[in-house]
């Protein structure tokens, strides 16, 4: 624990304080980023409890590896990568995607209906959270995080075809739930 003085209003000060294991800096970093990282964890987790576990594991990793942050990119981007990797490691342990069926293409259920009108962001996030693990993982990695199918395949130890299949099936699953939600709101 350091008694150094760090400008906790700047990211550089937060990083330097965390490198020195200054508890005030660690708390400030946590307070600045925890809600955004928790939202990320929720997208990969089955429920809030699992998301909370991922958040804790992610911050432990952030604090242990903060010395490797080189300010080449944003601190938030560096942290997001750690949290995504933390979620993926947990999913790999559960072997979520092994044996996922290969599907050439999923049917389009939207029929030209604007599925998103009248449905709030929280509802969509809630629906994504209810997706089966494999769908949710690939959907988040591709649509939210911007991974390519090649990157997803490498990270999850699956084929690119399985990644494409899971994304297609995730989109179909989400479209079906959005249609149900629209019908229920009428």
C-alpha positions in Angstrom: 0.0 0.0 0.0 1.4 3.3 -1.1 1.2 6.7 0.6 1.9 8.5 -2.7 -0.3 11.3 -3.9 -2.1 10.6 -7.2 -4.5 12.8 -9.1 -7.5 10.5 -9.0 -9.4 12.8 -11.4 -7.2 11.6 -14.3 -7.0 8.2 -15.8 -3.2 8.4 -15.6 -3.4 9.2 -11.9 -5.8 6.3 -11.4 -3.5 3.9 -13.2 -0.4 5.1 -11.4 -2.3 4.8 -8.1 -3.5 1.3 -8.9 0.0 0.2 -9.9 1.1 1.5 -6.5 -1.8 -0.5 -4.9 -3.2 2.7 -3.5 -6.7 1.7 -2.1 -8.2 5.1 -2.9 -7.1 4.8 -6.5 -8.5 1.3 -6.7 -11.8 2.4 -5.3 -11.9 5.4 -7.7 -11.2 3.2 -10.7 -13.9 0.7 -9.5 -16.4 3.5 -9.0 -15.7 5.1 -12.4 -16.0 1.9 -14.4 -18.0 -0.7 -12.4 -21.5 0.1 -13.8 -20.2 -0.1 -17.4 -18.3 -3.3 -16.8 -21.3 -4.7 -14.9 -23.5 -4.1 -17.9 -20.9 -5.9 -20.1 -20.9 -8.8 -17.6 -24.7 -9.0 -17.6 -24.7 -9.6 -21.3 -22.5 -12.7 -20.9 -24.0 -14.0 -17.6 -27.1 -16.1 -17.0 -28.2 -13.9 -14.1 -27.2 -10.9 -11.9 -25.4 -13.1 -9.4 -23.2 -14.6 -12.1 -22.6 -11.1 -13.6 -21.5 -9.9 -10.1 -19.1 -12.8 -9.9 -17.7 -11.9 -13.3 -17.4 -8.2 -12.3 -15.4 -9.2 -9.2 -13.1 -11.6 -11.1 -12.6 -8.9 -13.8 -11.6 -6.3 -11.3 -9.2 -8.7 -9.6 -7.6 -9.2 -13.0 -7.5 -5.5 -13.8 -5.8 -4.7 -10.5 -3.3 -7.5 -10.9 -2.5 -6.6 -14.6 -2.8 -2.8 -14.4 1.0 -2.5 -14.8 0.7 -3.9 -18.3 -1.6 -1.1 -19.5 0.4 1.0 -21.8 -2.0 3.8 -22.7 -1.8 3.0 -26.4 -5.7 2.7 -26.4 -8.3 3.8 -24.0 -8.3 2.5 -20.4 -11.9 1.5 -20.8 -11.2 -0.5 -23.9 -8.3 -2.3 -22.2 -10.6 -3.1 -19.3 -13.5 -4.2 -21.6 -11.1 -6.8 -23.1 -10.3 -8.1 -19.7 -13.9 -8.4 -18.7 -14.9 -10.1 -22.0 -12.0 -12.6 -21.6 -13.0 -13.2 -18.0 -16.6 -14.1 -19.2 -15.2 -16.2 -22.0 -12.9 -18.2 -19.7 -15.9 -19.0 -17.5 -17.9 -20.1 -20.5 -15.0 -22.2 -21.8 -14.9 -24.0 -18.5 -18.6 -24.9 -18.9 -17.9 -26.0 -22.5 -21.0 -24.2 -23.6 -20.5 -24.4 -27.4 -19.0 -27.8 -27.9 -21.1 -29.9 -30.2 -23.2 -26.9 -31.3 -25.1 -27.8 -34.5 -24.0 -26.4 -37.8 -26.8 -24.6 -39.6 -26.5 -23.1 -43.0 -29.0 -20.3 -42.5 -31.8 -19.5 -40.2 -35.2 -18.5 -41.4 -36.1 -14.8 -41.4 -39.0 -14.3 -39.1 -39.2 -10.5 -39.3 -41.4 -10.3 -42.5 -40.5 -6.6 -42.8 -41.9 -5.7 -39.4 -40.0 -3.0 -37.4 -39.3 -5.2 -34.4 -37.6 -2.6 -32.3 -40.2 0.2 -32.4 -41.9 0.5 -29.0 -39.4 -1.8 -27.3 -36.9 -0.2 -24.9 -33.2 -0.9 -24.6 -33.7 -2.5 -21.2 -36.2 -5.0 -22.7 -33.7 -5.9 -25.4 -30.9 -6.4 -22.9 -33.3 -8.5 -20.8 -34.1 -10.7 -23.8 -30.4 -11.1 -24.7 -29.8 -12.2 -21.1 -32.4 -14.9 -21.6 -30.7 -16.3 -24.7 -29.2 -19.8 -24.4 -25.5 -19.5 -23.4 -24.1 -20.3 -26.9 -26.3 -17.8 -28.7 -25.7 -15.1 -26.1 -22.0 -15.5 -26.2 -21.6 -15.4 -29.9 -24.2 -12.6 -30.3 -22.3 -10.4 -27.7 -18.9 -11.1 -29.2 -20.1 -10.4 -32.8 -22.7 -7.7 -32.5 -21.7 -5.9 -29.4 -17.9 -6.4 -29.2 -17.2 -6.5 -32.9 -15.3 -9.8 -33.0 -15.0 -11.5 -36.4 -16.2 -15.1 -36.8 -12.6 -16.2 -37.1 -11.7 -14.4 -33.8 -14.8 -15.9 -32.1 -13.9 -19.4 -33.3 -10.3 -19.0 -32.0 -11.5 -17.6 -28.6 -14.1 -20.2 -28.0 -12.4 -23.2 -29.6 -15.2 -23.8 -32.2 -15.3 -23.6 -36.0 -16.1 -20.5 -37.9 -19.2 -22.3 -39.2 -20.4 -22.9 -35.7 -19.9 -19.2 -34.8 -21.9 -18.2 -37.9 -24.6 -20.7 -37.0 -24.9 -19.6 -33.4 -25.1 -15.9 -34.5 -27.8 -16.7 -37.1 -29.7 -18.8 -34.6 -29.3 -16.1 -31.9 -30.7 -13.4 -34.3 -33.7 -15.7 -35.1 -34.2 -16.4 -31.4 -34.2 -12.7 -30.7 -36.5 -11.8 -33.6 -39.0 -14.4 -32.4 -39.0 -12.9 -28.9 -39.3 -9.4 -30.2 -42.3 -10.5 -32.3 -43.9 -12.0 -29.2 -43.2 -8.9 -27.3 -44.8 -6.7 -30.0 -47.9 -9.0 -30.1 -48.2 -8.8 -26.3 -48.1 -5.0 -26.4 -51.0 -4.7 -28.8 
